[in-house]
Amino acid sequence: MKANEVLTKYKNGERDFRRLNLKGQSFQGKDLSGADFSEADIRGANFKNTNLSGTNFFKTKAGLQKRWVFVLLLVSWITSGLSGLVCLFAGVLVGLIVESNDVAEQVVGWIALVVIIVLFAVILRQGIGGAFAVAVAVAFAVGVTVARARAGVGSVAGAGFVAGAGAFAVAAAFTVAFAGAVAVAGPVAVSVAVSVAGAFAVAGALALDLKGLPAVAVAGAFAGALLGAYLGWRALKGNPRDAWIRTIAIAFAATGGTSFYNADLTDADFTGATLKSTDLREATLTRTCWKNTIKLDRARPGKTILADTAVRELLVSGNGYNKSYVDGNLRGANLRGANLNKANLKCADISEATLEKANLEWANLTEAQAVGTNFTHSYLTGACLEAWNIDSTTTLTNIDCQYVFLLEKPNPQGNRERRPHDPDRVFQPGDFEKLYKKIINTVQILLRNGVNPEAFCEAVQKLMAENPAITSDSIQAIEKKGNDVLLTLEVPEGTDKGKFERQFFAVYEARLEAAKQTALLEAERIHNQDYKEFVRAALTSHQSSNPIINLTNTAKAESDMSDNARNFNIDNLDIDQSQANNPNNFNVFNDNARQVNTNNFTSEQTKSLAEAAAEIQQLLNQLSQSNPTTTNKEKMIVVGEVIDQIETNPTLKAKVINALKAGGVEAFKEAIDHPLVNILMATVEGWTEI
């Protein structure tokens, strides 16, 4: 059937094109998504830039048409003939050892033989890539040595050597090239190509009237042809030493074959299809099914996931039992029903892949990227999930899992953090999904070197103002991690977590800079009980709820799964949602009256601090009575007026600075009983540095 006829039927709503003969037809740039080409013959067809998402290619036959196969064989035989002629010259050089009575010619023969032996050895051990340089180096060394030893014939021997070595290098290159192409064509072509190489060598020897040398020439030609055939076979088996031969041979063989270049093959099904000599470069292969395909290793994969031999074999066989895919690129792979029991997928990228009904029991998924991955009905008992990356797009529906481990290697206590903790308990149906769904819908923000309460609270209030779904109940945990603090917030499904974290740090770091709190942040370490105090002071409002804040001190964050999590209620903890939801408001918190602990102060320091605090208290009270302080803006105006009056009163300013130096910011703050003290202290505490 012609391409135009297929496209017309497709446009009219027909999708069934099974068992059609579509050889050599062009569908370039068309939309054939959802079509069914099962068991069709698409050899030589052009699907370049075509939309084939969801298309069925079950047991289709792709690759080269017969006329292209003939062209391929013809080219390979011509290459074989040329290699035979060049090998003839190498054989002639070696034959000089026994056929010539001239010492100089015999030297050339011996040099050629040495170069040939070295070249063969290097090719077999290291591949042809490093063979030329080694052979030339050896030959040059031998030639120089001989030239010095025999001054009379050195120049002749050197010239003969250079010609012989160069000719054989060319012969080897031709042989390898033809062998790679022939290996793609098939075993029968190999025998024919070797015969062609020998025939050309014999014909050349007779034509040049080389007398007793034809036998040597034929032997050399056959040796070169056999070496090339072996290298071609080895390259197509995936030997990394001959990868470039494989690339050239497959590219050559795919010329004129079925082309899926840059086609969209998302969710396409190639189960059982023959794909030899098929061009898949730049194609979109998301969730494309390659189960039981034939000769997919002879297709041209480009930079797709099919370029990796281990991954390609897994996609075809579905068997990855106890195999390693560390750092492997399995992005978008279709592994539905695959056996990955005990497989090592550490640091592998399985994002957007489908692992429906896959066996992942005892698999290692440490640091695996699984964003958008479908694990529906998969088996995960005994799997290691340390630091794997999942989000709300990861599907964990109906997981069959009794327990998992959160550490790849045991900790010093010999524990791999099993979940559930009790070795006699297992997950009940649905438990795994519930556990990780809660983790998926959280954001964890790490605050290094302690927490500045004012900056923290302002950042949280700003988040609530810009994200109405975030409330005080969204705070799941505030955990101490050595000198650092980990904040865990519950967020709505689909939240851009990266943007969320950037919003928090933009406010938090700006507040630190404005208040010159960097030095204080690095020097002061807030203990667990301090969190209770600053959260109580920071989140005061008229809400009646009393959320629970988790303060934990664990070595490794595991959200709600931490072994040592300690829960307690914070009395009178609420948030003023009316102010939080106004993005124009700054963060202002009311503090209760505080008593100053002066046990560690001298009587003079205590007096200085008390006098300064009393005068500041009086100023705040006076200005608060004469000016409105309903909104944050009004409160900032009042504080600004207080600062102006202190600045214009050198005596009072000196008292404030002395009080700050004597008792510190916290002591001075606690001595003042006024709701605006936090804002005031954020400004004046920098005066001690003047």
WOVEN-V470385 format. One record per residue. N is the residue number from 1. SS is DSSP state (hx for helix, st for strand, lp for the rest). PHI is phi in radians with two decimals (* if undefined). BURIAL is + if it has 9 or more other ideal C-beta (glycine too) atoms within 8 Angstrom, else -. Layout:
{{N | SS | PHI | BURIAL} {N | SS | PHI | BURIAL}}
This chain:
{{1 | lp | * | -} {2 | lp | -1.33 | -} {3 | hx | -1.07 | +} {4 | hx | -1.07 | -} {5 | hx | -1.16 | -} {6 | hx | -1.09 | +} {7 | hx | -1.14 | +} {8 | hx | -1.14 | -} {9 | hx | -1.11 | +} {10 | hx | -1.11 | +} {11 | hx | -1.09 | -} {12 | lp | -1.49 | -} {13 | lp | 1.79 | -} {14 | lp | -1.40 | -} {15 | lp | -2.19 | -} {16 | st | -1.64 | -} {17 | lp | -2.19 | +} {18 | lp | -1.20 | +} {19 | lp | 1.07 | -} {20 | lp | -1.45 | +} {21 | st | -1.64 | -} {22 | lp | -2.05 | +} {23 | lp | -1.04 | +} {24 | lp | 1.31 | -} {25 | lp | -1.43 | +} {26 | st | -1.97 | -} {27 | lp | -2.11 | +} {28 | lp | -1.00 | +} {29 | lp | 1.29 | -} {30 | lp | -1.63 | -} {31 | st | -1.90 | -} {32 | lp | -2.20 | +} {33 | lp | -1.06 | +} {34 | lp | 1.42 | -} {35 | lp | -1.29 | +} {36 | st | -2.03 | +} {37 | lp | -1.90 | +} {38 | lp | -0.94 | +} {39 | lp | 1.07 | -} {40 | lp | -1.39 | +} {41 | st | -1.72 | +} {42 | lp | -2.00 | +} {43 | lp | -1.09 | +} {44 | lp | 1.35 | +} {45 | lp | -1.27 | +} {46 | st | -1.96 | +} {47 | lp | -1.97 | +} {48 | lp | -1.06 | +} {49 | lp | 1.07 | -} {50 | lp | -1.62 | +} {51 | st | -1.49 | +} {52 | lp | -2.12 | +} {53 | lp | -1.10 | +} {54 | lp | 1.27 | +} {55 | lp | -1.39 | +} {56 | st | -1.78 | +} {57 | lp | -2.01 | +} {58 | lp | -0.99 | +} {59 | lp | 0.97 | -} {60 | lp | -1.29 | +} {61 | st | -1.99 | +} {62 | lp | -1.92 | +} {63 | lp | 2.14 | +} {64 | lp | -1.63 | +} {65 | lp | -1.33 | +} {66 | hx | -1.06 | -} {67 | hx | -1.15 | -} {68 | hx | -1.29 | +} {69 | hx | -1.09 | +} {70 | hx | -1.11 | -} {71 | hx | -1.06 | +} {72 | hx | -1.06 | +} {73 | hx | -1.13 | +} {74 | hx | -1.07 | -} {75 | hx | -1.10 | +} {76 | hx | -1.14 | +} {77 | hx | -1.21 | +} {78 | hx | -1.08 | -} {79 | hx | -1.08 | +} {80 | hx | -1.08 | +} {81 | hx | -1.09 | +} {82 | hx | -1.11 | +} {83 | hx | -1.13 | +} {84 | hx | -1.09 | +} {85 | hx | -1.13 | +} {86 | hx | -1.23 | +} {87 | hx | -1.12 | +} {88 | hx | -0.99 | +} {89 | hx | -1.12 | +} {90 | hx | -1.11 | +} {91 | hx | -1.13 | +} {92 | hx | -1.09 | +} {93 | hx | -1.07 | +} {94 | hx | -1.15 | +} {95 | hx | -1.11 | +} {96 | hx | -1.08 | +} {97 | hx | -1.06 | +} {98 | hx | -1.83 | -} {99 | hx | -1.62 | -} {100 | lp | -1.86 | +} {101 | lp | -1.71 | -} {102 | lp | -1.43 | -} {103 | hx | -1.07 | -} {104 | hx | -1.08 | +} {105 | hx | -1.17 | +} {106 | hx | -1.12 | +} {107 | hx | -1.07 | +} {108 | hx | -1.04 | +} {109 | hx | -1.06 | +} {110 | hx | -1.14 | +} {111 | hx | -1.09 | +} {112 | hx | -1.07 | +} {113 | hx | -1.11 | +} {114 | hx | -1.07 | +} {115 | hx | -1.07 | +} {116 | hx | -1.09 | +} {117 | hx | -1.08 | -} {118 | hx | -1.09 | +} {119 | hx | -1.08 | +} {120 | hx | -1.06 | +} {121 | hx | -1.10 | -} {122 | hx | -1.16 | +} {123 | hx | -1.06 | +} {124 | hx | -1.19 | -} {125 | hx | -1.61 | -} {126 | hx | -2.04 | +} {127 | lp | 1.59 | +} {128 | hx | -1.27 | +} {129 | hx | -0.99 | -} {130 | hx | -1.73 | +} {131 | hx | -1.29 | +} {132 | hx | -1.09 | +} {133 | hx | -1.08 | -} {134 | hx | -1.13 | +} {135 | hx | -1.09 | +} {136 | hx | -1.12 | +} {137 | hx | -1.10 | -} {138 | hx | -1.11 | +} {139 | hx | -1.08 | +} {140 | hx | -1.09 | -} {141 | hx | -1.08 | -} {142 | hx | -1.11 | +} {143 | hx | -1.08 | +} {144 | hx | -1.11 | +} {145 | hx | -1.07 | -} {146 | hx | -1.12 | +} {147 | hx | -1.08 | +} {148 | hx | -1.26 | -} {149 | hx | -1.25 | -} {150 | lp | -2.19 | +} {151 | lp | -1.02 | -} {152 | lp | -1.26 | -} {153 | lp | -2.03 | +} {154 | hx | -1.04 | +} {155 | hx | -1.17 | -} {156 | hx | -1.14 | +} {157 | hx | -1.08 | +} {158 | hx | -1.10 | +} {159 | hx | -1.11 | -} {160 | hx | -1.09 | +} {161 | hx | -1.11 | +} {162 | hx | -1.01 | +} {163 | hx | -1.09 | +} {164 | hx | -1.12 | +} {165 | hx | -1.10 | +} {166 | hx | -1.11 | -} {167 | hx | -1.08 | +} {168 | hx | -1.22 | +} {169 | hx | -1.05 | +} {170 | hx | -1.08 | +} {171 | hx | -1.05 | +} {172 | hx | -1.07 | +} {173 | hx | -1.08 | +} {174 | hx | -1.09 | +} {175 | hx | -1.06 | +} {176 | hx | -1.09 | +} {177 | hx | -1.06 | +} {178 | hx | -1.17 | +} {179 | hx | -1.11 | +} {180 | hx | -1.07 | +} {181 | hx | -1.13 | +} {182 | hx | -1.13 | +} {183 | hx | -1.05 | +} {184 | hx | -1.19 | +} {185 | hx | -1.17 | +} {186 | lp | 2.44 | -} {187 | hx | -1.06 | -} {188 | hx | -1.13 | -} {189 | hx | -1.13 | +} {190 | hx | -1.08 | +} {191 | hx | -1.10 | -} {192 | hx | -1.15 | +} {193 | hx | -1.12 | +} {194 | hx | -1.09 | +} {195 | hx | -1.11 | -} {196 | hx | -1.07 | +} {197 | hx | -1.06 | +} {198 | hx | -1.12 | +} {199 | hx | -1.09 | +} {200 | hx | -1.10 | +} {201 | hx | -1.13 | +} {202 | hx | -1.10 | +} {203 | hx | -1.07 | -} {204 | hx | -1.14 | +} {205 | hx | -1.11 | +} {206 | hx | -1.17 | +} {207 | hx | -1.13 | -} {208 | lp | -1.56 | -} {209 | lp | 0.93 | -} {210 | lp | -1.55 | +} {211 | hx | 0.95 | -} {212 | hx | -1.47 | -} {213 | hx | -1.58 | +} {214 | hx | -0.95 | +} {215 | hx | -1.06 | -} {216 | hx | -1.14 | +} {217 | hx | -1.10 | +} {218 | hx | -1.08 | +} {219 | hx | -1.05 | +} {220 | hx | -1.12 | +} {221 | hx | -1.11 | +} {222 | hx | -1.10 | +} {223 | hx | -1.08 | +} {224 | hx | -1.12 | +} {225 | hx | -1.14 | +} {226 | hx | -1.13 | +} {227 | hx | -1.08 | +} {228 | hx | -1.09 | +} {229 | hx | -1.09 | +} {230 | hx | -1.12 | +} {231 | hx | -1.12 | +} {232 | hx | -1.09 | +} {233 | hx | -1.11 | +} {234 | hx | -1.15 | +} {235 | hx | -1.13 | +} {236 | hx | -1.24 | +} {237 | lp | -1.44 | -} {238 | lp | 1.69 | -} {239 | lp | -1.14 | +} {240 | hx | -1.10 | -} {241 | hx | -1.18 | -} {242 | hx | -2.09 | +} {243 | hx | -1.04 | +} {244 | hx | -1.18 | -} {245 | hx | -1.12 | +} {246 | hx | -1.03 | +} {247 | hx | -1.07 | -} {248 | hx | -1.15 | +} {249 | hx | -1.12 | +} {250 | hx | -1.19 | +} {251 | hx | -1.08 | +} {252 | hx | -1.12 | +} {253 | hx | -1.24 | +} {254 | hx | -1.39 | +} {255 | lp | -1.10 | -} {256 | lp | 1.53 | +} {257 | lp | -1.47 | +} {258 | lp | -1.10 | +} {259 | st | -2.00 | +} {260 | lp | -2.00 | +} {261 | lp | -1.01 | +} {262 | lp | 1.03 | -} {263 | lp | -1.46 | +} {264 | st | -1.61 | +} {265 | lp | -1.91 | +} {266 | lp | -1.00 | +} {267 | lp | 1.08 | -} {268 | lp | -1.26 | +} {269 | st | -2.12 | +} {270 | lp | -1.90 | +} {271 | lp | -0.91 | +} {272 | lp | 1.28 | +} {273 | lp | -1.35 | +} {274 | st | -1.68 | +} {275 | lp | -2.17 | +} {276 | lp | -1.11 | +} {277 | lp | 1.05 | +} {278 | lp | -1.98 | +} {279 | st | -1.66 | +} {280 | lp | -2.03 | +} {281 | lp | -1.09 | +} {282 | lp | 1.10 | -} {283 | lp | -1.31 | +} {284 | st | -1.51 | -} {285 | lp | -2.02 | +} {286 | lp | -1.16 | +} {287 | lp | 1.03 | +} {288 | lp | -1.22 | +} {289 | st | -1.62 | +} {290 | lp | -2.03 | +} {291 | lp | -1.07 | +} {292 | lp | 1.04 | -} {293 | lp | -1.20 | +} {294 | st | -1.89 | +} {295 | lp | 1.00 | +} {296 | hx | -1.15 | +} {297 | hx | -1.21 | -} {298 | hx | -1.74 | +} {299 | lp | -1.49 | +} {300 | st | -1.71 | +} {301 | lp | -1.50 | +} {302 | lp | 1.12 | +} {303 | lp | -1.85 | -} {304 | lp | -1.30 | +} {305 | hx | -1.14 | +} {306 | hx | -1.29 | +} {307 | hx | -1.24 | -} {308 | lp | -1.47 | +} {309 | hx | -1.02 | -} {310 | hx | -1.10 | +} {311 | hx | -1.17 | +} {312 | hx | -1.05 | +} {313 | hx | -1.13 | -} {314 | hx | -1.14 | +} {315 | hx | -1.14 | +} {316 | hx | -1.39 | +} {317 | hx | -1.56 | -} {318 | lp | 1.30 | +} {319 | st | -2.03 | -} {320 | lp | -2.10 | +} {321 | lp | -1.00 | +} {322 | lp | 1.02 | -} {323 | lp | -1.86 | +} {324 | st | -1.82 | -} {325 | lp | -2.26 | +} {326 | lp | -1.03 | +} {327 | lp | 1.08 | -} {328 | lp | -1.26 | +} {329 | st | -1.68 | -} {330 | lp | -2.04 | +} {331 | lp | -1.09 | +} {332 | lp | 1.31 | +} {333 | lp | -1.22 | +} {334 | st | -1.67 | +} {335 | lp | -2.05 | +} {336 | lp | -1.07 | +} {337 | lp | 1.31 | -} {338 | lp | -1.23 | +} {339 | st | -1.65 | +} {340 | lp | -2.01 | +} {341 | lp | -1.02 | +} {342 | lp | 1.12 | +} {343 | lp | -1.28 | +} {344 | st | -1.76 | +} {345 | lp | -1.93 | +} {346 | lp | -1.06 | +} {347 | lp | 1.08 | -} {348 | lp | -1.34 | +} {349 | st | -1.76 | +} {350 | lp | -1.97 | +} {351 | lp | -1.04 | +} {352 | lp | 1.13 | +} {353 | lp | -1.42 | +} {354 | st | -1.94 | +} {355 | lp | -2.12 | +} {356 | lp | -1.02 | +} {357 | lp | 1.04 | -} {358 | lp | -1.35 | +} {359 | st | -1.61 | +} {360 | lp | -1.96 | +} {361 | lp | -1.11 | +} {362 | lp | 1.09 | -} {363 | lp | -1.36 | +} {364 | st | -1.77 | +} {365 | lp | -1.92 | +} {366 | lp | -1.01 | +} {367 | lp | 1.03 | +} {368 | lp | -1.24 | +} {369 | st | -1.60 | +} {370 | lp | -2.21 | +} {371 | lp | -1.29 | +} {372 | lp | 1.34 | +} {373 | lp | -1.44 | +} {374 | st | -1.80 | +} {375 | lp | -1.83 | +} {376 | lp | -0.91 | +} {377 | lp | 1.08 | -} {378 | lp | -1.41 | +} {379 | st | -1.95 | +} {380 | lp | -2.18 | +} {381 | lp | -1.01 | +} {382 | lp | 1.42 | +} {383 | lp | -1.23 | +} {384 | st | -1.73 | +} {385 | lp | -2.04 | +} {386 | lp | -1.11 | +} {387 | lp | 0.96 | -} {388 | lp | -1.27 | +} {389 | st | -1.88 | +} {390 | lp | -2.25 | +} {391 | lp | -2.54 | +} {392 | lp | -1.16 | -} {393 | lp | -1.53 | -} {394 | lp | -1.37 | +} {395 | st | -1.65 | -} {396 | lp | -2.14 | +} {397 | lp | -1.35 | -} {398 | lp | 0.95 | -} {399 | lp | -1.22 | +} {400 | st | -1.70 | -} {401 | lp | -2.62 | +} {402 | lp | -1.64 | -} {403 | lp | -2.88 | +} {404 | st | -2.38 | +} {405 | st | -2.10 | +} {406 | lp | -1.82 | +} {407 | lp | -2.25 | +} {408 | lp | -1.22 | +} {409 | lp | -2.08 | -} {410 | lp | -1.06 | -} {411 | lp | -1.34 | +} {412 | lp | -0.96 | -} {413 | lp | -1.53 | -} {414 | lp | 1.36 | -} {415 | lp | -1.89 | -} {416 | lp | -1.76 | +} {417 | lp | 0.98 | +} {418 | st | -1.22 | +} {419 | st | -2.24 | +} {420 | lp | -1.11 | -} {421 | lp | -1.11 | -} {422 | lp | -1.21 | -} {423 | lp | -1.10 | -} {424 | lp | -1.61 | -} {425 | lp | -1.91 | -} {426 | lp | -2.33 | -} {427 | lp | -1.13 | +} {428 | lp | -1.51 | -} {429 | lp | -0.90 | -} {430 | lp | 1.62 | -} {431 | hx | -1.11 | -} {432 | hx | -1.06 | +} {433 | hx | -1.09 | +} {434 | hx | -1.12 | -} {435 | hx | -1.07 | +} {436 | hx | -1.44 | +} {437 | hx | -1.14 | +} {438 | hx | -1.16 | +} {439 | hx | -1.20 | +} {440 | hx | -1.03 | +} {441 | lp | -1.59 | +} {442 | st | -2.30 | +} {443 | st | -2.09 | +} {444 | st | -1.93 | +} {445 | st | -2.05 | +} {446 | st | -1.67 | +} {447 | st | -1.81 | +} {448 | lp | -1.47 | -} {449 | lp | 1.08 | -} {450 | lp | 1.57 | +} {451 | lp | -2.28 | +} {452 | lp | -1.63 | +} {453 | hx | -0.99 | +} {454 | hx | -1.11 | +} {455 | hx | -1.13 | +} {456 | hx | -1.05 | +} {457 | hx | -1.16 | +} {458 | hx | -1.15 | +} {459 | hx | -1.14 | +} {460 | hx | -1.12 | +} {461 | hx | -1.08 | +} {462 | hx | -1.15 | +} {463 | hx | -1.06 | +} {464 | hx | -1.17 | +} {465 | hx | -1.18 | +} {466 | hx | -1.58 | -} {467 | lp | -2.29 | +} {468 | lp | -0.96 | -} {469 | lp | -1.28 | -} {470 | lp | -1.53 | +} {471 | lp | -2.27 | -} {472 | hx | -1.09 | +} {473 | hx | -1.21 | -} {474 | hx | -1.30 | +} {475 | st | -1.31 | +} {476 | st | -1.55 | +} {477 | st | -2.86 | +} {478 | st | -2.21 | +} {479 | st | -2.01 | +} {480 | st | -1.55 | +} {481 | st | -2.12 | +} {482 | lp | 1.16 | -} {483 | lp | -1.54 | -} {484 | st | -1.81 | +} {485 | st | -2.30 | +} {486 | st | -1.92 | +} {487 | st | -1.72 | +} {488 | st | -2.00 | +} {489 | st | -2.10 | +} {490 | st | -1.44 | +} {491 | lp | -2.21 | +} {492 | lp | -1.11 | -} {493 | lp | -1.07 | -} {494 | lp | 1.54 | -} {495 | lp | -1.14 | +} {496 | lp | -1.34 | -} {497 | hx | -1.19 | +} {498 | hx | -1.09 | -} {499 | hx | -1.13 | -} {500 | hx | -1.05 | +} {501 | hx | -1.16 | +} {502 | hx | -1.11 | -} {503 | hx | -1.07 | +} {504 | hx | -1.09 | +} {505 | hx | -1.23 | +} {506 | hx | -1.07 | -} {507 | hx | -1.32 | +} {508 | hx | -1.08 | +} {509 | hx | -1.25 | +} {510 | hx | -1.13 | -} {511 | hx | -1.14 | +} {512 | hx | -1.08 | +} {513 | hx | -1.14 | -} {514 | hx | -1.12 | -} {515 | hx | -1.59 | +} {516 | lp | 0.95 | +} {517 | lp | -1.72 | +} {518 | hx | -1.02 | -} {519 | hx | -1.10 | -} {520 | hx | -1.12 | +} {521 | hx | -1.09 | +} {522 | hx | -1.32 | -} {523 | hx | -1.55 | -} {524 | lp | -1.75 | -} {525 | lp | -1.96 | -} {526 | lp | -1.49 | +} {527 | lp | -1.42 | -} {528 | hx | -0.96 | -} {529 | hx | -1.19 | -} {530 | hx | -1.11 | -} {531 | hx | -1.06 | +} {532 | hx | -1.04 | +} {533 | hx | -1.20 | -} {534 | hx | -1.31 | +} {535 | hx | -1.19 | +} {536 | hx | -1.07 | +} {537 | hx | -1.27 | +} {538 | hx | -1.37 | +} {539 | lp | -1.90 | +} {540 | lp | -1.26 | +} {541 | lp | -2.85 | +} {542 | lp | -1.85 | -} {543 | lp | -1.44 | +} {544 | lp | -1.62 | -} {545 | lp | -1.27 | -} {546 | lp | -2.16 | +} {547 | lp | -1.15 | +} {548 | st | -1.73 | -} {549 | st | -1.86 | +} {550 | st | -1.56 | +} {551 | st | -1.92 | +} {552 | st | -2.14 | +} {553 | st | -2.28 | -} {554 | lp | -2.07 | +} {555 | lp | -1.35 | -} {556 | lp | -2.47 | -} {557 | lp | -1.27 | +} {558 | lp | -2.32 | +} {559 | hx | 0.93 | +} {560 | hx | -1.27 | +} {561 | hx | -1.55 | -} {562 | lp | -1.07 | +} {563 | lp | -1.16 | -} {564 | lp | -1.85 | -} {565 | lp | -1.05 | +} {566 | st | -2.11 | -} {567 | st | -1.85 | -} {568 | st | -2.69 | -} {569 | st | -1.50 | -} {570 | lp | -1.77 | +} {571 | lp | -1.16 | -} {572 | lp | 0.97 | -} {573 | lp | -1.59 | +} {574 | lp | -2.69 | +} {575 | lp | -2.27 | +} {576 | lp | -1.43 | +} {577 | hx | -1.16 | +} {578 | hx | -1.11 | -} {579 | hx | -1.45 | +} {580 | hx | -1.11 | +} {581 | lp | -1.47 | +} {582 | lp | -1.75 | -} {583 | lp | -1.15 | -} {584 | lp | -1.50 | -} {585 | lp | -1.38 | +} {586 | lp | -1.50 | -} {587 | lp | -1.52 | +} {588 | lp | -2.29 | +} {589 | lp | -2.16 | +} {590 | lp | -1.54 | -} {591 | lp | -1.86 | +} {592 | lp | -1.31 | -} {593 | lp | -1.06 | -} {594 | lp | -2.14 | +} {595 | lp | -1.77 | -} {596 | lp | -1.58 | +} {597 | lp | -1.56 | -} {598 | lp | -1.88 | +} {599 | lp | -1.06 | -} {600 | lp | -1.67 | -} {601 | lp | -1.73 | +} {602 | lp | -1.31 | -} {603 | hx | -1.09 | -} {604 | hx | -1.20 | -} {605 | hx | -1.14 | +} {606 | hx | -1.09 | +} {607 | hx | -1.14 | -} {608 | hx | -1.10 | +} {609 | hx | -1.14 | +} {610 | hx | -1.14 | +} {611 | hx | -1.12 | +} {612 | hx | -1.11 | +} {613 | hx | -1.10 | +} {614 | hx | -1.15 | -} {615 | hx | -1.17 | +} {616 | hx | -1.13 | +} {617 | hx | -1.02 | +} {618 | hx | -1.12 | -} {619 | hx | -1.04 | +} {620 | hx | -1.07 | +} {621 | hx | -1.12 | +} {622 | hx | -1.09 | -} {623 | hx | -1.22 | +} {624 | hx | -1.20 | +} {625 | hx | -1.33 | -} {626 | hx | -1.63 | -} {627 | lp | -2.32 | +} {628 | lp | -1.20 | -} {629 | lp | -2.35 | +} {630 | lp | -1.32 | -} {631 | lp | -1.72 | -} {632 | hx | -1.09 | +} {633 | hx | -1.09 | +} {634 | hx | -1.14 | +} {635 | hx | -1.16 | +} {636 | hx | -1.14 | +} {637 | hx | -1.15 | +} {638 | hx | -1.09 | +} {639 | hx | -1.08 | +} {640 | hx | -1.09 | -} {641 | hx | -1.16 | +} {642 | hx | -1.10 | +} {643 | hx | -1.07 | +} {644 | hx | -1.06 | -} {645 | hx | -1.19 | +} {646 | hx | -1.17 | +} {647 | hx | -1.10 | -} {648 | lp | -1.51 | -} {649 | lp | -2.12 | -} {650 | hx | -0.96 | -} {651 | hx | -1.13 | -} {652 | hx | -1.15 | +} {653 | hx | -1.09 | +} {654 | hx | -1.11 | -} {655 | hx | -1.08 | +} {656 | hx | -1.11 | +} {657 | hx | -1.13 | +} {658 | hx | -1.11 | +} {659 | hx | -1.14 | +} {660 | hx | -1.13 | +} {661 | hx | -1.22 | -} {662 | hx | -1.33 | +} {663 | hx | -1.93 | +} {664 | hx | 1.54 | -} {665 | hx | -1.10 | +} {666 | hx | -1.10 | -} {667 | hx | -1.12 | +} {668 | hx | -1.15 | +} {669 | hx | -1.11 | +} {670 | hx | -1.22 | +} {671 | lp | -1.39 | +} {672 | lp | -1.91 | +} {673 | lp | -1.78 | -} {674 | lp | -2.72 | +} {675 | lp | -1.06 | -} {676 | lp | -1.68 | +} {677 | hx | -1.12 | +} {678 | hx | -1.10 | +} {679 | hx | -1.13 | +} {680 | hx | -1.09 | +} {681 | hx | -1.14 | +} {682 | hx | -1.08 | +} {683 | hx | -1.64 | +} {684 | hx | -1.41 | +} {685 | hx | -1.15 | +} {686 | hx | -1.34 | +} {687 | hx | -1.15 | +} {688 | hx | -1.18 | -} {689 | hx | -1.57 | -} {690 | lp | -1.36 | -}}
